[in-house]
Amino acid sequence: FLIAEYLDLLTYSPDNIIYITLNSPCVRQLFEGDTPAMSTRLKVMKRIIQKGIQLCVYISPFFPSLTDHNSIMKDLQELTAGRFSLYFENYNIKMGNWREIKKRLPEKLLHEYASIFGNIDNYKEYWKKIRKEIMAENKKYGYAIKFFIYPYDDYYRNEF
C-alpha cells in the first residue's frame, strides 16, 4: 500500500484527508484482484489515524448482495482508537463499465439487479432499506456515516 510510505509528508496540515476504498472480499476478487486485502488496508488505516491524519473510509461501489456492510463495519472496529468518516456509495451503472461488470456477475445476481435497477420504485425502496439496515447496525459503532446514492434515471431502465 504505497500511501503508507508518505504518511510523514501528509502530517503537515490538519486539513489533509486520505480516502481509502474498501469492499467485501468477493467484490475485491471479482473486480480488484490485485489490490491489497482488507487486513493490509486496516493496518495502513491504523497508521493514518495514529499520525493524526483525517481518514475517510469509502465503501464503494456498493453492489447489492455482494457488499457485506455488516462485516465491513465490524472489521472497522479495529480503528476505534481514532475518528474517521464512513461513506457508502452505490454502484453507478452510468460510469460506462456496466457491460464489463455484467460479464463477471453470477446469473442470479443479474436477475436481482434487473429488479432493483430496472424500476424506479424498486430502486428507491432498495436503497431506503439498505440505509435503514446500515444505520441500525451503526448503533453498535457510532461511525460518522454519509450515503452517496445516485438518482435514478432512464439510463438504468434501458440497461436491463
C-alpha positions as CSV (number, residue, x, y, z in Angstrom):
1,F,0.0,0.0,0.0
2,L,2.1,2.9,-1.3
3,I,0.4,5.6,0.7
4,A,2.0,4.2,3.9
5,E,5.4,5.4,2.7
6,Y,4.2,9.0,2.5
7,L,2.3,9.5,5.8
8,D,5.0,11.6,7.4
9,L,4.8,14.0,4.5
10,L,1.0,14.3,4.8
11,T,1.0,15.3,8.5
12,Y,2.0,18.9,7.7
13,S,-1.6,20.1,7.5
14,P,-4.6,19.1,9.7
15,D,-6.8,19.7,6.7
16,N,-5.4,16.7,4.8
17,I,-7.8,13.8,4.3
18,I,-6.9,10.3,3.0
19,Y,-9.7,8.3,1.4
20,I,-9.3,4.5,1.5
21,T,-11.8,2.4,-0.5
22,L,-13.0,-0.9,0.9
23,N,-15.3,-3.6,-0.2
24,S,-16.2,-7.2,0.6
25,P,-13.6,-9.9,-0.3
26,C,-15.9,-11.3,-3.1
27,V,-16.1,-7.8,-4.7
28,R,-12.3,-7.4,-4.5
29,Q,-11.8,-10.9,-6.1
30,L,-14.3,-10.2,-8.9
31,F,-13.1,-6.7,-9.8
32,E,-9.9,-5.7,-8.0
33,G,-7.9,-8.9,-7.7
34,D,-4.5,-7.2,-7.5
35,T,-5.4,-4.7,-4.8
36,P,-4.4,-5.1,-1.1
37,A,-6.5,-7.3,1.2
38,M,-8.7,-5.8,4.0
39,S,-6.1,-6.8,6.6
40,T,-3.4,-4.7,4.8
41,R,-5.8,-1.8,4.4
42,L,-6.7,-1.9,8.1
43,K,-3.0,-1.8,9.1
44,V,-2.5,1.3,6.9
45,M,-5.7,3.0,8.2
46,K,-4.5,2.5,11.8
47,R,-1.2,4.2,10.9
48,I,-3.1,7.1,9.2
49,I,-5.1,7.6,12.4
50,Q,-2.0,7.3,14.6
51,K,-0.4,10.1,12.6
52,G,-3.3,12.3,13.2
53,I,-4.4,12.5,9.5
54,Q,-8.1,12.6,8.8
55,L,-9.4,9.4,7.3
56,C,-12.4,8.7,5.2
57,V,-13.3,5.0,4.6
58,Y,-15.2,4.7,1.4
59,I,-17.3,1.6,0.8
60,S,-17.6,1.8,-2.9
61,P,-19.0,0.7,-5.2
62,F,-21.8,-0.9,-3.1
63,F,-23.0,-3.9,-5.0
64,P,-26.4,-5.4,-3.9
65,S,-25.9,-8.9,-2.4
66,L,-22.2,-8.7,-2.8
67,T,-21.1,-5.9,-0.5
68,D,-21.4,-7.1,3.1
69,H,-21.8,-3.9,5.0
70,N,-22.2,-5.7,8.4
71,S,-18.9,-7.5,8.1
72,I,-17.1,-4.4,6.9
73,M,-18.5,-2.3,9.7
74,K,-17.4,-4.9,12.2
75,D,-13.9,-5.1,10.8
76,L,-13.6,-1.3,11.1
77,Q,-13.9,-1.6,14.9
78,E,-10.1,-2.0,14.9
79,L,-9.9,1.7,14.1
80,T,-11.8,2.9,17.2
81,A,-8.7,4.5,18.6
82,G,-9.3,7.4,16.2
83,R,-12.2,9.1,14.4
84,F,-12.9,8.5,10.8
85,S,-15.8,9.1,8.4
86,L,-17.5,6.1,6.7
87,Y,-19.1,6.7,3.3
88,F,-21.3,4.3,1.3
89,E,-21.6,4.9,-2.4
90,N,-23.9,2.7,-4.6
91,Y,-22.7,1.3,-7.9
92,N,-23.4,3.8,-10.6
93,I,-24.0,1.9,-13.9
94,K,-23.7,5.2,-15.7
95,M,-19.9,5.1,-15.2
96,G,-19.6,3.3,-18.5
97,N,-18.3,-0.1,-17.4
98,W,-21.6,-1.9,-16.8
99,R,-21.3,-4.2,-19.7
100,E,-17.9,-5.4,-18.4
101,I,-19.2,-5.7,-14.8
102,K,-22.2,-7.8,-16.0
103,K,-19.8,-10.4,-17.5
104,R,-18.4,-11.1,-14.1
105,L,-21.6,-11.3,-12.1
106,P,-23.4,-14.6,-11.4
107,E,-26.6,-15.0,-13.4
108,K,-28.8,-15.0,-10.4
109,L,-27.5,-11.5,-9.5
110,L,-28.3,-10.2,-12.9
111,H,-31.9,-11.0,-12.3
112,E,-31.9,-9.4,-8.9
113,Y,-30.1,-6.3,-10.3
114,A,-32.7,-6.1,-13.1
115,S,-35.4,-6.0,-10.5
116,I,-33.6,-3.3,-8.4
117,F,-32.3,-1.1,-11.2
118,G,-35.0,-1.7,-13.8
119,N,-37.7,0.1,-11.9
120,I,-37.6,3.5,-10.1
121,D,-39.8,2.4,-7.2
122,N,-37.7,-0.8,-6.6
123,Y,-34.5,1.3,-6.8
124,K,-35.7,3.8,-4.2
125,E,-37.0,1.1,-1.9
126,Y,-33.8,-0.9,-2.1
127,W,-31.6,2.0,-1.1
128,K,-34.0,3.1,1.6
129,K,-33.9,-0.4,3.1
130,I,-30.1,-0.5,2.9
131,R,-29.7,2.9,4.5
132,K,-32.0,1.7,7.3
133,E,-30.1,-1.5,7.8
134,I,-26.7,0.3,7.9
135,M,-28.0,3.0,10.4
136,A,-29.4,0.2,12.6
137,E,-26.1,-1.7,12.6
138,N,-24.3,1.6,13.2
139,K,-25.9,1.9,16.6
140,K,-23.2,-0.6,17.8
141,Y,-20.4,1.5,16.4
142,G,-21.3,5.2,16.2
143,Y,-19.5,5.8,12.9
144,A,-19.9,9.2,11.1
145,I,-21.8,7.9,8.1
146,K,-22.7,9.5,4.7
147,F,-24.5,8.0,1.8
148,F,-24.0,8.7,-1.9
149,I,-26.9,7.2,-3.8
150,Y,-27.1,8.3,-7.4
151,P,-30.5,9.4,-8.6
152,Y,-32.5,7.0,-10.8
153,D,-32.9,7.9,-14.4
154,D,-33.8,6.3,-17.7
155,Y,-30.3,5.0,-18.2
156,Y,-30.9,2.3,-15.5
157,R,-34.2,1.2,-17.1
158,N,-32.6,1.0,-20.6
159,E,-29.7,-1.2,-19.4
160,F,-31.9,-4.0,-18.1
